[in-house]
Amino acid sequence: MYLHNKNKGYEGEKMFDLLTGKLTPPNYLLNDLLLESNDSKFQIDSLMIRQEPLLLFEVKNYKGDFNYENGRFYSLASNKEIKNPLLQLERCESLLRQLLQSLG
C-alpha cells in the first residue's frame, strides 16, 4: 500500500507539472524542494517564483469524494478522517517565510 500511495502521488505531481509547464516567464517553478529552517526540514512539492507573491503548491492525488468540516477532511466513502493537507501547507509556508527572513 505504501508503494501504491507513493506512485499515485508521483503521478499526481506529473499531471500538475504538465499543467504548469504551459506557463511562461516571468513564472518560474521549482519542484520537489527539501529545505531546512530553524533545525526543521520541510518539503515543498512546487514553488512558483514570480513578481509577488511566491506561491506554494502541495499536490495530492486523492481519489473519491471528500468532506471538509471543522478543519478536518473526511472520505465520504469510508467516513474516516484523512490527513489535512492544509496543515502541511501552513507549516511549509511558515518555515519558508522564516528561511527567507533569515536570508534577508
N, C-alpha and C positions, 0 to 999 in steps of 0.2 A: 504494500500500500504506500509506503514511504517513497519508493522509486516512482510509482504511478503519479503521486501528487507532485513530485519534483518535475516529472516530464510534462504534466499538464501546465505547471507554472511556466516552464520554459516555452511551451507552445503559445501560451498567452502573451509572453514577452515578445516572441517573434511576431505575433499578429499586431501588437502595439507598435513595434518597430516598423512594420510595413506601413501603418497609418501615418506615423510621424515622419517617416522617410520622405514623404511628399512635401514636407515643409521646406521653405527656402530661407537662406540667411535674411535677416540677422537673427535667426533662431538656430541655436546650436544645442544639440542633445548629447549628453553624456550618459552612458548606460552602465549598470552594474558597478556602482561605486562602493568601495569599502573604505570608510573614513573613521577617524578617531578624534574625539574631543573630550577633554576633561577625564581621561582614562576610560572613556566609554566608546566602544566600537559601535558603528551603525552602518547599515547598508541602505543604499538608495537605488531603486530599480532604474529610474530615469530622472535626470535633472536637466531642465531646459534653461539655458542661459540666453537671455535677451536683454533688451534695454532695461526694463523694470516690469514686473518683479521676476525673480527666479521662480520657476515652477517645479514642484516635486511631484512625481507620479509613483504611486505604489500600485503595481499591476497585479491583478488577481484574475484567475481563470476558473471561477466557480461555475458550476452547472446547477440549474434549477432556480426556484423562486425563493426569495428571502424576505423577511420582515425586519424592520428596524423599529424597536420600541425602547424607550427609556435608556438610550445609549447602548443598546445591545442588539446584535444581529441574530436572527433565528432562521434556520432552514424550515421552510414550510412543509417539506416532505417528511422530515423526522421530528419537527418541533424542538430540535436541540439547538442550544446556543453555539455559535461559531465564534472564532477569534475575530475581534473587531479590528478591521484593517485601518480604521481612522485613528486608533490609538498608536499604531506603529508609525503612521504618517505624522502625527503630532510630535512623537518622540524624535523622529528624524528631523523635522522642521526645527525643533528647539536646539538639538545638538548641532545642526548645520549653522544656525544663527550664532551660537556660541563660538563655533570654529571660525566663522567669518569675522566676528568681532575680535577674536584673539589675533587674527592675521591683519587686522586693521582695514 
